[in-house]
Amino acid sequence: MNTLYYGDNLKILRKYIPEESVDLIYLDPPFNSKRAYNVIFKDKTGEDASAQIHAFEDTWHWNEETQAAFEQIIFRPEFPPDLKQMLQAFRTFMKSSFGQENDMLAYLTMMAIRLVEMHRVLKSTGSIYLHCDPTASHYLKILMDQIFGVKNFRNEIVWKRTFAHNDPKRFGRNADRILFYTKTDKYKFNVVKVDYDEDYVRKFFRKEDERGKYQLVVLTGMGTTDGESNIEWKGYIPSNSGRHWSVPQRIVNRLVGEEKAKRMSILEKLELLYENGYIVFSKNGVPRFKQYLNEMEGVPCQEIWYDINPLSAHSKEKLGYPTQKPQALLERIIKASSNEGDVVLDPFCGCGTAVAAAEKLGRKWLGIDITHLAISLIKKRIRDHFPDVKFQVIGEPESYESAKALAEMDKFQFEAWAVSLLEGQPFKSKGGGDRGVDGLLYFKDFEDNFHRIIIQVKGGGYHLKDVKELKSTMDAENAPLGVFLALKPPSSGMISYAASLGKWKIPGSSKEYPVMQILTIEDYYNGIRPDLPDTSETLKKAKREIRETEKQGELEL
């Protein structure tokens, strides 16, 4: 079943993903460029330019965890000897160059131990695409050579990810690398066709009629053959020029159907094309085929990709996630290296572009991420794209006890998860603090004005003063409504205080809502929800998608 996993992908891979169960892996891991990434949420009230919440830092550091991972690789027998030797060589090199184990060695170690697990879960016919930038691509390629084998390297794809950069002391860096490896030489690959270059079209497709632009090409191939390929047609004998008939079968199939086309002779096919206006004769009587641009399949995709544009700030596809890739990029990879019904895995799934592309193309999918923020974004994205989609989430709290365990383990992950229960927007101000706000909801009144609802989350103990502070925050933020979401139940004094605040009437309407509501996690599990206006515009909605299988069904009808 389609599944999202919350947690460390190393632990998830080892615990949940069986050996040789995945057809295609795409990963876009942190690049080790020592940057911190924030998810940007636009404030619909217009009072604040934006709010942002920390998503992740893309650097691992050399510490006890990375030291333990390094020792696992060196001492445990399941890791390839060549990998052990290479990592030890890296360590020697890093120490001699920098005087100590540095962040790059930590990054490579943590990637190595995960890539070994990805090799284990990949089918013998499977492929893996590792998306990276020049900061670490040269090291990662050596790592992939050791784990997947030099002979299983297929391409280093270069994707032009941005437009021109003004780098004053070097050539502009505007491209990512995508390392394409397979597990064996018996791998799936479907040739992907792309549009012809505009300059090529201008140069060769200079003629045009009611069908569109076309060029005249030969109807023959090099060399002579026996049989009807050399037979005379309308006074032309191809063997006289050392050639033979080469009829464009694809056009014949389209005109009469594949089954009938199989039974036709070459002369019958030539007559069919002539009668349908596809063949003209030169002045010296040589037949030429009218090759229409709009009937061509395109050219096989090469390893330099400049035809998929990056997402702009105003793109409808943009969801605010810092490293979001265009869905067209993932669709190309998935079409090339998998078939309908195959399993696609993204172990660093971020905002879920690979998952969305897999669902659209009729593949099964598995996504893993270590933040509840990412998981909540993906859940909303997939449900917006495909309202009837079925999937499960493993690793999220499913009971009071598991919610309590998350709160004790990681306060910030608990807050992000709790806010997502109400489909709220996690919040951190530009300065990094939360100003007493853990999440936001938005609604529009009947005069088309946007208003905020403030969510405050408590994973531990709290007092009446905390509830009163929420009201102070609501006043300071000009928010008419608030929700206090807590792990533990409120006291009677807290309930009385919230009730004493009364109700707020929506401008332009007689509808009223409680100014403050206190909700517990247990209430949520029991089906209780706060009484709120329509807040469906809080998170950016991904556009509804049509699956490829649905398109095929429409064509058949």
Summary of the structure (lengths in Angstrom):
residues: 557
radius of gyration: 30.0
end to end distance: 28.8
largest distance: 102.8
contacts: 1689
relative contact order: 0.12
helix: 37%
strand: 23%
